[in-house]
Amino acid sequence: MKEKQNVTYILQCSDGTLYTGWTNNLEKRLERHNAGQGAKYTRGRGPVKLMYMEEHETRQEAMQREAWIKKLTRKEKEALIHGQASVIK
């Protein structure tokens, strides 16, 4: 059995908006988002595309990172996606 991963991720929806979430099974979560069974926000905005992900040791770390990323502006999220974290204040 595959060990669970705690992942924080950013998706781009088909309408160009960004969605941030966390999961312990990224592959299954992406399938659910694209099947319209994921988060309420992504329903009707599929298909979604994985733009960014980072793994964490614990569920709590992944959830805390998700909350932090959700507070960023779109410009800051795009900088994170493109590996320009130094741009973020």
C-alpha positions in Angstrom: 0.0 0.0 0.0 1.3 3.4 -0.9 2.2 5.7 2.0 -0.1 8.7 2.3 1.3 12.1 1.4 0.2 15.4 2.8 0.1 17.8 -0.1 -0.8 21.4 -0.5 -1.7 22.3 -4.1 -2.8 25.0 -6.5 -5.1 24.3 -9.4 -6.0 26.4 -12.4 -9.7 26.0 -13.3 -10.9 26.2 -16.9 -12.1 29.7 -16.3 -8.6 30.8 -15.4 -9.2 31.1 -11.6 -6.9 29.5 -9.1 -8.0 27.1 -6.3 -5.8 26.1 -3.4 -6.4 22.9 -1.4 -4.7 20.1 0.5 -5.0 16.3 0.4 -3.4 13.1 1.4 -4.0 11.5 -2.0 -3.3 14.0 -4.8 -4.1 11.6 -7.7 -7.5 10.7 -6.3 -8.3 14.3 -5.4 -7.5 15.6 -8.9 -9.8 12.9 -10.3 -12.6 14.0 -8.0 -12.1 17.7 -8.9 -12.2 16.8 -12.6 -15.3 14.6 -12.1 -17.2 17.6 -10.6 -17.1 15.9 -7.1 -14.3 17.9 -5.5 -14.6 21.2 -3.8 -17.8 23.2 -4.3 -15.6 26.0 -5.9 -14.2 23.7 -8.6 -17.6 22.1 -9.6 -18.5 23.5 -13.0 -15.0 25.0 -13.5 -13.4 21.8 -14.8 -11.3 20.5 -16.1 -8.7 21.7 -13.6 -4.9 21.7 -14.1 -2.4 21.1 -11.4 -0.1 24.2 -11.3 1.8 23.8 -8.0 2.3 21.3 -5.2 4.4 20.8 -2.1 4.6 17.8 0.2 4.5 18.1 4.0 5.4 15.7 6.8 2.0 16.1 8.5 -1.6 16.8 7.7 -1.5 19.8 10.0 1.5 21.3 8.1 -0.3 20.9 4.8 -3.5 22.5 6.2 -1.5 25.4 7.7 0.3 26.0 4.4 -3.1 25.9 2.5 -4.5 28.6 4.8 -1.3 30.7 4.2 -1.5 30.4 0.4 -5.2 31.2 0.4 -4.3 34.6 1.9 -2.0 35.5 -0.9 -3.0 37.7 -3.8 -3.3 36.2 -7.2 0.0 37.8 -8.2 1.7 36.3 -5.2 0.2 32.8 -6.0 1.5 33.1 -9.6 5.0 34.0 -8.2 4.9 30.9 -6.0 3.8 28.7 -9.0 6.7 30.1 -11.1 9.3 29.5 -8.3 9.6 33.2 -7.5 8.8 32.9 -3.8 11.2 35.8 -3.0 8.7 38.1 -4.6 6.1 37.3 -1.9 6.2 39.7 1.1 
